[in-house]
Amino acid sequence: MRNKIKGIYEALLISIGLAVIVVLIYFNKRKQNARKPRMGCRLFFTFAGIELQKVGEFDTSATLIVLNHQSVADILCLEGFHPQNICWIAKKELGEIPFYGYALKGPEMILIDREDKRGLTFLLKSAKEKLAQNRPLVIFPEGTRSKGGEKFLTFKPGAKILAEKFQLKVQPIVLINTRKVYNTSPLESTSNKARMVIMDSFYPQDLGEGWQERWYEKLKEDMHKTYLQHYHELNP
């Protein structure tokens, strides 16, 4: 029951906090896409009593950020603590949510229609525009939320295509226990501790011989290995 009550409390925090941020985005969208109001997402962890441990440092020269996906809290982690005007790549349906969808539309995130055959062309064109604006791209290669256990979902090709097309510098980030601190199905919170592990950035084309062709597979392997190490530390 306690976990359920905490989950409800956190859901209210997110709903109210996001509503305030949406209003602030409307009035500040011309100022770096309202980056400062968006960083208010970090307050969720404070008010929810969640300890978010940060391991590693953001590389401000990285142009593509890839991270595993478990919870709405994943977005709050990066929006709240990344120092730059990041641009999320998300599915179009999220931007169509009444009122709250403006949190994506207002800051001009890239919203992809997965049913549209022209989706890849739109993604590449939009990505080129955002990169020209010095906005690092952020993508969940799994495409949807995992169950937060020990396994990752299959990585979809979007991140690989972007990195190779524009020769981007990739920074992987691994999130641990975000589903435990805030889960929507069922609505509950079973932990007060999460971790964000910011891994070393790299250019895929600079990897050693034999890795350039399968760098994306290696990326998943390295991220999953790092995830398991920290998952077992937080969940002995």
NUKERO-898020 format. One record per residue (C-alpha): x, y, z. Coordinates in pm, 1 decimal, padded with zeros to 6 digits. Layout:
// residues N
X,Y,Z
...
//
This chain:
// residues 236
00000.0,00000.0,00000.0
00283.6,00239.4,00084.8
00440.1,00188.2,-00259.1
00103.9,00258.0,-00421.6
00051.6,00580.3,-00225.8
00401.9,00698.9,-00312.4
00334.3,00623.4,-00678.7
00015.8,00830.9,-00669.7
00202.2,01116.0,-00500.2
00472.3,01108.5,-00767.4
00212.0,01101.6,-01044.6
00058.4,01417.2,-00897.3
00402.0,01578.7,-00874.5
00466.4,01506.8,-01241.0
00122.0,01625.0,-01352.5
00139.1,01952.9,-01160.7
00506.5,02015.5,-01233.0
00466.6,01945.7,-01603.3
00165.0,02175.5,-01620.5
00373.6,02459.0,-01475.1
00660.3,02384.7,-01715.2
00423.3,02379.7,-02015.1
00297.8,02727.9,-01924.5
00655.9,02852.2,-01883.4
00751.9,02696.4,-02216.7
00476.8,02897.0,-02387.0
00617.8,03224.9,-02257.8
00986.2,03134.0,-02299.3
01000.4,02918.0,-02612.2
01209.0,03175.9,-02800.2
01482.1,03157.3,-02535.3
01672.9,02840.3,-02625.2
01343.1,02655.4,-02664.8
01261.2,02731.7,-02299.9
01560.0,02529.3,-02180.9
01569.8,02689.3,-01835.9
01205.2,02610.5,-01748.2
01254.1,02256.8,-01878.9
01541.3,02206.6,-01635.5
01282.7,02241.7,-01359.7
01225.5,01867.5,-01413.3
01506.5,01809.1,-01163.2
01274.8,01926.1,-00884.6
01075.8,01605.1,-00921.4
01357.7,01410.6,-00758.2
01382.6,01661.5,-00474.1
01012.0,01666.6,-00391.4
00975.2,01291.0,-00437.8
01264.3,01221.4,-00200.7
01454.9,01030.2,-00469.0
01833.2,01008.0,-00461.7
01953.7,01029.8,-00821.2
02319.5,00932.4,-00830.5
02520.7,01067.5,-01124.3
02829.0,00877.5,-01239.5
03044.7,01034.9,-01511.2
03021.0,01367.9,-01691.8
02823.8,01498.4,-01985.3
03031.2,01562.8,-02297.2
02906.1,01894.8,-02433.5
03064.8,01815.2,-02770.0
02854.4,01499.1,-02812.6
02583.2,01537.9,-03076.9
02385.2,01215.4,-03026.8
02281.3,01087.2,-02684.9
02145.3,00733.6,-02658.7
01993.3,00591.7,-02343.1
01790.7,00294.4,-02228.0
01424.8,00350.6,-02149.1
01225.0,00224.3,-01849.5
01012.3,00508.4,-01714.8
00882.5,00861.4,-01756.8
01152.5,00943.0,-01501.2
01414.2,00882.9,-01774.2
01305.2,01201.1,-01949.7
01310.8,01395.2,-01623.7
01671.1,01282.5,-01564.0
01804.0,01426.5,-01886.7
01577.1,01730.5,-01908.7
01663.3,01820.0,-01551.8
02039.6,01775.3,-01555.1
02184.6,01793.1,-01906.7
02353.0,02134.5,-01951.9
02253.7,02182.8,-02316.3
01941.9,02254.9,-02522.1
01878.1,01890.6,-02606.1
01631.2,01779.8,-02871.9
01433.8,01460.6,-02815.6
01331.9,01227.9,-03096.0
00992.6,01088.8,-02997.9
00681.1,00937.8,-03149.3
00425.0,01180.7,-03286.7
00144.9,01053.5,-03061.7
00313.8,01198.3,-02752.8
00296.0,01546.8,-02899.7
-00076.2,01504.2,-02962.1
-00165.1,01457.5,-02594.6
-00395.0,01750.1,-02500.6
-00207.3,02029.4,-02320.0
00084.7,01813.2,-02201.2
00191.6,01740.0,-02558.1
00302.6,02100.7,-02577.8
00602.5,02002.1,-02364.0
00733.0,01844.2,-02687.4
00577.5,02068.4,-02949.8
00664.3,02398.3,-02782.3
01042.0,02333.7,-02761.5
01029.6,02197.0,-03119.5
01132.9,01838.4,-03053.1
01141.6,01593.6,-03344.9
00814.8,01400.4,-03353.4
00809.2,01097.9,-03583.5
00503.3,00933.4,-03736.8
00599.4,00567.3,-03737.4
00319.5,00481.5,-03979.9
00437.9,00730.6,-04241.1
00668.1,00584.0,-04506.3
00834.6,00924.7,-04533.2
00931.4,00908.5,-04165.4
01302.1,00846.4,-04230.3
01326.6,01136.5,-04474.4
01153.8,01362.3,-04221.6
01384.1,01241.9,-03942.9
01701.2,01313.0,-04140.5
01581.9,01656.0,-04251.6
01472.5,01752.9,-03899.9
01790.9,01616.1,-03741.6
02003.3,01822.3,-03979.4
01811.3,02136.8,-03879.3
01849.7,02073.8,-03505.4
02219.2,01994.6,-03536.4
02267.1,02323.6,-03721.5
02108.4,02491.1,-03417.7
02368.0,02321.0,-03191.2
02103.7,02102.3,-03030.0
02227.8,01752.6,-02936.1
01984.4,01480.8,-03044.5
01849.1,01240.8,-02782.4
01698.9,00904.0,-02866.5
01584.3,00585.4,-02692.7
01719.8,00313.5,-02925.9
01482.6,00059.2,-02770.0
01191.8,00265.7,-02899.7
00969.2,00195.0,-02601.6
00991.9,00127.7,-02228.6
01139.8,-00198.9,-02106.7
01027.3,-00374.3,-01788.4
01327.7,-00248.6,-01595.6
01468.7,-00589.0,-01509.3
01804.1,-00718.0,-01629.1
01730.2,-00718.1,-02002.6
01732.9,-00450.7,-02273.5
01493.3,-00451.4,-02565.1
01623.7,-00477.5,-02920.8
01786.4,-00156.4,-03043.7
01605.2,-00008.4,-03344.0
01817.5,00130.0,-03632.2
01728.8,00501.2,-03598.4
02027.1,00598.6,-03384.0
02266.6,00404.4,-03605.8
02136.5,00574.7,-03919.7
02169.5,00920.6,-03765.3
02520.9,00861.9,-03631.2
02650.7,00730.9,-03962.7
02466.9,00980.1,-04185.4
02592.4,01288.3,-03999.7
02910.3,01138.0,-03845.2
02788.9,01222.8,-03497.5
02974.1,01193.3,-03170.3
02777.5,00945.3,-02959.3
02743.8,00953.9,-02581.8
02568.4,00655.3,-02421.1
02384.1,00702.6,-02091.8
02256.6,00415.8,-01878.8
01969.0,00465.0,-01635.6
01920.4,00221.7,-01348.8
01615.6,00179.1,-01123.1
01413.9,00457.6,-01285.6
01122.7,00217.2,-01324.0
01151.5,00128.7,-00957.2
01139.0,00492.4,-00842.8
00838.4,00563.2,-01066.8
00631.7,00300.9,-01244.7
00300.7,00370.0,-01418.2
00193.8,00009.8,-01473.2
00117.6,-00063.8,-01197.4
00129.2,00286.1,-01049.6
00381.9,00252.2,-00768.1
00726.2,00342.6,-00638.3
00935.4,00066.1,-00486.0
01269.1,00244.3,-00442.4
01407.3,00585.4,-00349.4
01738.0,00541.5,-00529.2
01824.7,00560.3,-00901.0
02146.3,00606.4,-01092.8
02246.6,00780.8,-01416.5
02573.3,00646.9,-01559.4
02717.9,00877.4,-01824.4
02956.0,00674.3,-02037.9
03246.2,00792.6,-02254.5
03155.8,00946.1,-02588.4
03300.9,00828.8,-02920.2
03287.5,00864.9,-03297.4
03184.0,00532.4,-03455.4
03419.3,00593.3,-03748.2
03715.0,00622.2,-03508.1
03674.1,00275.4,-03358.1
03938.5,00017.8,-03425.4
03944.3,-00218.0,-03720.9
03671.7,-00479.1,-03700.7
03440.0,-00261.8,-03490.6
03336.0,00001.1,-03743.1
03088.7,-00235.2,-03908.2
02931.9,-00354.7,-03584.8
02976.7,-00053.1,-03360.3
02603.0,-00039.4,-03290.3
02598.3,-00395.1,-03160.4
02904.9,-00316.1,-02949.3
02728.8,-00008.2,-02814.2
02439.1,-00216.7,-02691.1
02673.9,-00475.1,-02540.9
02874.5,-00210.2,-02356.1
02563.8,-00030.5,-02231.6
02407.2,-00354.3,-02111.9
02725.8,-00464.4,-01936.5
02744.7,-00128.9,-01758.3
02375.9,-00149.1,-01673.0
02405.5,-00493.8,-01515.0
02703.2,-00388.0,-01304.5
02518.4,-00092.9,-01155.0
02184.1,-00274.2,-01138.7
02332.0,-00539.9,-00911.6
02498.8,-00273.3,-00696.8
02165.7,-00099.3,-00638.9
01968.2,-00424.0,-00612.9
02190.7,-00672.5,-00425.1
//
